Amino acid sequence: MEKVGLIAGIGNLPVEFIRAAHQLGHQVVVVAVVPDVAPELATEADAYYEVNVAKLNKIIKTLKKEDVSKVTLIGKVTKELLFKGLKFPDLRMLRVIASLHNRKDDTIMLKIVDELEKDDIEVVDQTLYLKPLMPQCGVFTKRGPTAIEENDIRFGFVTAKTMGGMDIGQTVVVKQQAVMAVEAIEGTDACIRRGGMLGRGDAVVVKVAKPNQDTRFDVPAVGLSTVQTMVDNGCSVLAIESGRTLFVEQKEVLALANAKGICICAVDKQF
């Protein structure tokens, strides 16, 4: 059995990764780097550790101790940590922070990748085992988009691609081809809350991959939390980029969306 490492953040994606890797006969060593990760990680992993994200050297030493040579980074680790201040970072993390010429998402993650690779730990594609969770074009809910919502999806797709190209965020909320909110460091759910509030009902959420997405980290993903936030804030459509967005907890998501009259679809630039 090949061992695969998983540096895990918040959300259900790390659990989906373990299950997919197990189906292919791999063992999974999990290092949870933030509090409040899914409880299933501890019970389903072949080896489970909790190491604070600020302790970069300990994370790497833990993976080396387990003879892990390939690792995947999955789950939410908010970038706000770098602005609020990491608690008691080790020397290796301090060197990484000091070397940053900016604090864009890709800049930070590429530095982490570099540190892992210095110890001969390869960071592999997040989607290596999760391709089935990346749907192609189609409408998945009972309700499809209206003509007005289709125009908002097209407008939002172009806008989100532009924002992604600037490494700002991958989600926008629009209404009647006006931008209500753009995702920034606070994350998707906060963007949806702000956009839904400003849209005052029937806003459209569009999530895409960056034009030059590095699939070793930060692949766009949606799940139950995404749609629950939409419900709570009056958003009516979720459009994701086909073949490039992870769609998790699909059964639960579609049940909620159909009950609330929300449209969920996957689109591409030809939409």
Secondary structure, 3 states (H helix, E strand, C coil): CCEEEEEECECCHHHHHHHHHHHCCCEEEEEECCCCCCCHHHHHCCEEEECCCCCHHHHHHHHHHCCCCEEEEECECCCCHHHHCCCCCCHHHHHHHHHCCCCCHHHHHHHHHHHHHHCCCEECCCCCCCHHHCCCCEECCCCCCCHHHHHHHHHHHHHHHHHHHCCCCCEEEEECCEEEEECCCCCHHHHHHHHHHHHCCCEEEEECCCCCCCCCCCCCEECHHHHHHHHHCCEEEEEEECCCCEECCHHHHHHHHHHHCCEEEEECCCC
